[in-house]
């Protein structure tokens, strides 16, 4: 990549935009400034103040083939293949082109109907040394009539040239047309020598400055990589909406006449129809999973000549051929991943411990389909489940994850092939005291505990009915305190009563019945609902809760007993023991060891 910069006349830039030599890459978003920003930009140009640099990318690199579009207002330009694309400066250049070169009014953002306005400089105000240039900028509706008093009276009418002369209001959309400027100045002559003198003074002091205004332009050579374009665009657009790799791929694939945006809309609609969990999948997630899939497929075929990777630079190198080859398998992979998660006790996207873990999970299912690896047999299903829960309780998906995706994709298939333990499984570790610091669903491990409880099909406290994915949604199930918050607040340490140890999935109606009462009291309510003591005991026990300790309102021993049972269940899911269950730190936190009897 080479970079060069120079100061370029605004007149030349606007002419190149009008001709179509400078256009916008299709990943640039449609957006226009509001009236205040437009007026302030005009002030800067008319005052000779710097407005910041623009950044362009030369076209012609076959490896960086973006689709492009013309500037708003320049759609009739004669050149279809531009020399340069704008990376930074779209809003400023679009605004300046419409204000200074367009025959029509400038589109203004900020109103429901995206109104249009014309812009003028009040000659008298512009030449007044005691006034700011911003005070000279006049914004007027498309009909060129400015009203007040809720439209009842006309404040300023510039609907004719004669009205412009009378009010000494210079229309900015003729600034770069010398003939129109001279005609306008000559048109002032019938309105007095003083006005003619003002017009000539305005031409020399203000208009000449605008027509000779220069903008610093940084140009990136045509050999700039797609990854560099993405990074540069993000760096220079920190105040805007962050550019995603999906938008770059959209522009790139469009050059081969493939509409990936339309394809993604169909995929996301299918995901939404089939599983609430897949609402967590973004277009960029899908492309990352596709890159991981394509990369692993090459590695599996030629392990000595390929490296598995799915970083941003790899996604930007994704070919349309790889996308089409993996398309159906990956769509199916995400659907199978969602089904797998439901069987793990994850029913909605809100309950998903790590949405990012869907990326390698879907890629694993997709490659298994493509390679004929049967993930439905129990041995392979256990390998996948163990990897998943080690990722959750090892809390290994909370930071930059591209390397983790690769390690897990390779690791899972290696274990299926030769028994090698994946890195995520080997590294996974949970300290017993972590249970008390899981206080909200912001924690992936917290959601993981709730999912394991649901995976074991617990029973509703009040009805005794089994909780499954259907009733979970129908009954507006949420996570609630077992010893109610209002009961605990003045009695016990919040580190214990507000932790995951004292919480479980409960139907909304059941939670209302529990209220803020002691467990021994709401257990009696359960009996009043028609449940036998055996049914009540079974329902409570199904949540890994001791019925006897709950009925006795024995909070401290309840916490120890349930923490022990939760650790037992987590060990089963992770397929490995949890160390430190009888350590000094654990005893300090809980008062006793958490070794199962």
N, C-alpha and C positions, 0 to 999 in steps of 0.2 A: 504494500500500500504506500503510495506517495501522496503528499498533501501540499497544496500551494494556496496562497491567499493573495488577494489584491483588493483595492478599493474600486468599486464599480459604480458607474453613474446609475442613479435610480431610473433615469429615463431609459437607459439601455436594458435594464432588468425588466421594466414594465413592457418594453417593446418585445423582448424575447418571450415573455409570458403571453402577450397578445398573439405572437406568431406561432406559439406552440413549441418553441425551442426549449423552454423550461416548463416542466410539468410536475405533477405530484405522484409519488409512488402510491399504489392503491391501498397500502396499509395506513396511510395518513387518514385521520378521521375527518369527516365533514363537520365543520364547526366554524362559526363566525363570532366575532366579538360583539359585545354589547355597545350601546351608544357612547357610554362614558369612555371606554377604552379606545374607541375609534377617534373621539375628539382629542384625547390625550396624545394619540399617535400623530394626528395632524399637527397638534401643537409642537411636538418634537421636530417634525420635518420642517415646518414653517419657521421655527426658531433656529434651525441649524444644529439642534442637539443630536447626539448620537442615539440611534435606536437599537443598537446591538448588531452583531454579525449574523449573516445568513450562512447556511451550510448546504452545499450541493454535492451530489454524487454523479460522476460521469457515467453515461450508459455505454453499453457495448461489451460488457463482460458476460460471456456465455454461461458462466457459473452463477451469476447473480442476475437472473432473469425475472424482474418484477413486472407486473402489469402496472399501468399508469393511467392517469386521467388528467384532463385539462383543468386549469383553474376556473372557478366560478366566474362567469362573465367572459371567458375566453374560449367558449365552446366552439366558436366559428373559426378558430385559427386554422391556418392553411397547412401546418406541419403536423403529421400524425406521430412521427417517431422523434422524440425529444433528444437533445444533446445531454441534458442534465435533469436530475430529479432532486427535489427539495427535501432535505432531511431535517433542517431546522429553519424556521422563518415562514412557515406556511401561513400562519394567521396574519402576521404583519404584511406579507406580500399580497395575500388575498385582499386584505383591507385596502392597502394602497392602490392595488389595481382597480378595484371597484370605485374607490373615491376619485382617483385621478384620471382613469382611462375609460371607464365604462360609460356608454351613452345612457344607460338606465340607472335607476337608484341603487344604492348600496343595501345589501341584505343585512339586517341587524338582528342579532340574537337577543333573547331576553323577553320576548313577547310571545304570546300563545300562537299568533299567526305569522311569526317571523316578519315583522313589518319591514318596509323599505324606506330609506331616507336619502335626501340629498344633503351635501355639505358645502358650506360657503365660508368665505372669510369676509368679515365686516372690515372694509378697507380703513375706515376711520379708526376703529379700535386697534387694528393691526399696526397702524402707524403711530399710535399714541404711546409715548414712552412711559406713561404712568399706568399703563394697562398691561396685563399679562396676555400672551398670545392665546392662551386658552379662552380668555374672555372674547376674543375675536372670532372664535370658531362657532359657526351657527349650524345647528342641525335642524332640518325641517322635514316634515312628512312628504311622502311621495307626490302628493298633489301640490306641493310647494306653498301650502297655506298653513301658517302657524296660528292656532286659535288659543283662547283662554276663556275662563269663566264657563268651563264645561262645554266648550264649543260655541258659546253664544256670541262671542265677539272675535273679530280677526285681529290678531296682534301683528302679524307680518305676512304680506302676500308677495311672493316672488314667482308667481305663475307665468309671468311674461318677461321678456328681455327688458322692456321698458321699466317694469317694476324693479328689476335688478339694478338698472342705472339710477333710478330715483333714490333707492335705498343704499346705493354704493355697496352692494353685496356681490362679491366676485364668486362665480360658480367654479368649484375646484375640479370638476370633471373635464374642463377644457385646458387645464394648466399646461399639459404637454402637447398641445396643438397650437403652434405659433400663429397660424393664420386666424384661428378662432380667438386667441388672446388679443391680437391687434384689432380684429373686428370689434371685440367687446370694448376695448379702450376707445376706439373711434366712435362707438355708439354712445359714449358718455358726453361727447362734445356738445350736443344740444342742451345739456343740463348745467352749463355754466363753466367758466374758466377755472374756478376753484376746484370743481370736481375733476376736470381734466388733469389739473396739476396733481391732485391726490392720486389719480389713476396712474399717472406716469411715475410718481414717487413710489407707489405700491409695486409697480412693475420692476423698478430698479432695486428696491430694497428687500422685497419679499418674494416675488415670483422668480426672480433670477436665482435666488438661493435655493428655492425648491427644485428648479429645473437642473441645477448643477449639483444637487445633493448626491453624496456618495455613500454607499453602504459597503462595509467590509464583507467580503465573500470568501469563505473557506471552501475549497473544492477538493473532494476526495477522488483520486484517480480511479479509472475503471477496473483496476486489479484489486480493489478493496473486497475482502471476503464478506459473505453474508453474515457471518458471526460478528465481524467488526461493525457492520452496518447496524445490526441490532443493538450492540453495546453502545455505540456512539449515539444512536437515537435515544436510548434510555437515559444516557448521561446528560444530553442537552435538553431533554424534555421532562426534567424533574418536577416541574409545576403542573404537568398535564397528567393524563391517564397513561399508566405504564403500558408500553408496547409489549405484546405477547408474541411468542414464537409462532403461535397459530396464525396471527395476522401476516407475518412474513411468509409463512408457508402458503397461506391463502393466495398472496400476491404471486408467489413463485409458481405454484401449480396452475394458476390461471393463465400463465404464459403458455402452458401446454393444453389450454382449453379444458381444464378440469376444475369444477366448482366444489372445492372442499368445504366451503361454508354451507352450501346447500346439503352436502352429504352429512355434515355434522348435525345440522338441524334434524335430519331424518333419524340419525343415530340417537341423538338426545331425546327425541320424541319416543322412540322405541324403548329407551332406558326408563323414561318416566312412566311409561305404560306398564312396564314389567316389574319394576322394583323401586321402592322409595329410596333404598340405599344408594342407587346409582345417580341420585340427584347430586351427590358429592363429586361426580366426575366432571371435570371441566374439559374444554376442547384441548387445552395444553396437556392435561393429564393423559388424554387419549393419544396424542402425538408422542408423548414421552414413552408410553407403554408400547406404541407401535415401533418406535426406534429401538427400544429394549428387545422387542421380539425379533426384529430384523437383524439386529446385531448378534443376538444369541444364535439365531439360525445360521448365520455365516460361520460363527465360532464352532458350532456343533459339526458343521460340514468340513471345515478346515481349521482345526484348533491351533495349528502351528503358524497360520498366516492371518489370523483374525483376533481382535481384542473386543471383548464385550464392553460397551460404553453407551450411555444415554444422556450425557450432559447436553447443555443447550447447543453447543457447537455441533454435536452429533445429530440432534433433532433438526437443525437447520440444513444438514446435509442429506436428510431423508429424501429418497428419490420417489417419484410418483410410481415407479414400478414396484418398489418395496411396499409402498402404501397399498396399492391394489392387491398385491400378493397376500398380504397379511390381513386385509380388511375384514373379511367375513369371519375368519378365525378369531380375531381380536374382539369383534362385537360379541361373538358367542362367548369368548373368554370372560368378558365383563359380566355377562348374564350368568355364567356359571359361578363366577366369583361371588356375585350377590346371593345366589342360591346357597353356596357354601357358607357364607356369613350368617344367613338365616339359621342354618343348622348349628352354628356356633352360638346362637342366642342374640345375634345382632339383627334387629328388625327394621330400624329406620336409619337414615343418614345422620340424624342427630345423635344416635347411640353409637355410631361408628367410632371406635377408639382412635384410629389413624386413617383419614381418607387417603393419605399418600400410600398406605400399604396396599390399596387396591391396585396400584400400578403394577408391581411385580406379580401380585396374585393373578390378575387378569392375563398378564403375559405368560405366566406359567400354564394356565389353563389353555391359552391359545396355542402355545408351542406343543403342548401335550397332544392336542387334537391333530396338529399338522404332522407330528412325528409318530403318532400311533402309540403314545404312552398312556396307559389306562390309569387314570387317577381315581377311578371309582372303586378299585379293589382296596380292601381294608388296610393293607400295609402301606400303600402309597397315600391313602387318605389320612392315616395316622401321622405320616411324615409331614404332610402339608399342615395338619392341625397343630402339631407340635411346633413347627416353624412359626406359624401364625401367632400362637400364644406367647412364644418366647419373644417375638417382636413387640407384642403389646406390653407384657409385664417386665421385659427388659428395658422398655421405654427407649427403643433404639430408632424410632422414626420421627423424633421431634425436631431435627435440625435438617441441614442439607442432606438429601437422601439419595442422590443419583448413584453414589458409590455403593450404598447399602442395597439399592435395587439390584445392581449387578451381582454383588456377593450372594444375595438370596436366590436370584434366578439360577446362577451357576450352582450354588450350594444345594438347593432342593433336588435338582436333577442329578447331581453327583451322589447324593445320598440314595436316591432311587436306584442309581446304577451300581454303586459299589459300597454304600454304607457310610461314606464320609460325612461327618457331622457338619452342617452348615455353620458359618461364622456366627450368625445371629443366635442360633441355639447354644453354641459354645460360650458366647459372651453373656447370655442372659443371666441376670441376677436380681433378686428382689430381697431387700432387707425387711424383716418383719415389722419394724417400726414404721415403714412406709405406709402401712395400712391406716395409721392414724393421721398421716398428712394428706391422704386422699380425702379432701373435704368437698370438692365440687366436681361437676362433670367436665370441667376444663382439663382434667387429668385423664389421659388415655387409659391408664391402669384402673382408675375409678370406673370408667365405662366397661372395662374388661371384667371387673368383678361382677357388675350387674349382669353382663351378658352370660357369664358362667352360671349364675343363679337361674337365669331364664332358660339356658340350655338344658338344665335338669328338670324342666317342666314343673315349676312350683305351683301350688294351689292358692287360689284367692282366699284370704282370711275369712271373709264373711259368707261366701257362697260355697266354698270348697271346690269350685270349678277349676279345671286345669288352665293355666296361662299358656297360650300359644300365640303365634304371630297374628292370627285373626282377632282373638279377644284382646290382645295387647293394644291393638289399634282401636277396636270398637269401644273398649272400656276406658279410653283416654288414660292409659296406665302411665304412671310417672314414678320417680324415685322419691320415697318419703322416709321419715324417721320411724324406727320401730318403737323405741321409747320416745314419745312425741317431744318436739322442741320446747313447747310451752311447759311441759312437765319437767324437762331436764334443766332449763336455763338457770334456775336458781339453786339447783341441787348438785350438778356435776360439772366436771371440767369439759369445756367445749371441744377440746382436742379429741376427746373420746366420743361425746354424744353427737358431734357434728361430722364425725368421720364415716367412711364407707362401712365400717364395722356395724354401725347403728342404723344402716339404711338398707332398703330392699325395694323391689318393684311392687307397687300397690295400685289397685284400681282406684280411680277417682272417687267412686261412690263409697268404697271401703275406707278411704282416707277420711271422708267426711264423717263416717260412723265412728272412727277412732277418735277424731277430735284431738284435744290436748290432754286426754285423761291418762292415768296410770295404766300400764298393760293389764294388770289384774282386773281393772274395771272394763276395758274394752273386750277382754276375753269373755266376760259375762254377756256383753252385747252379742258376741258371736253365738253364744248359746241361745240367746233370745231369737236369733235369726233361724233357728231350727236345726243347727248343727249339733251332733252328739259330741261328747267329750273326745271320743276317739277320732272323729272327723276334725275337730278343732286341733287336736294334737298333731294329726297328720298334716294339716294345712300349715301350721306354724313350723313344724319340723322340716317341711319341704323347702323352706327358705334358709336352712342351715341355722336354725334358732332352737335353743333348748326351751321346750314348753315349760318345764318345771321352773327354770330360772325366770322366765318371763312372767309366769303366773304369780311368782313370789316377789315380783318387782325388784329382783336382785340385780341391779345394774352392773356393779363391778364384776361380778362373776359371769354375768351375761357377756360382757365385752371380751373377757378372756376366752370363754368358751367359743364365741362366734369367731373371733380372730383366729383361733386354732383351726376351726372347721374351714374357714375361708382359705387359710394357708394350705390345708390338706387338698382342697379343690384346685387351687392354683398349681400346686406341685403336680397333680394329676394331669392338668392341661399342658404344663411345660415339659412334663416327662423328666423332671429332675428335682432333686430335693432342694429345699430352701435352707441355707445355712443360717446360723445365729438365732435359732428359735429359743435357745436357752442361754443366750449371751447376757452379759451384764447390762448392755444397752436395752435389750428387749425387756428384761426384768424391771429396769428403771422406768420404761414407758408403760408397761402393763401391770406391774406388781408381781407377776409370776412368769414362769417360762411358758412357751406356747408349744410344748411337745405334746403330741397326741398320746392319749392313754391307751 
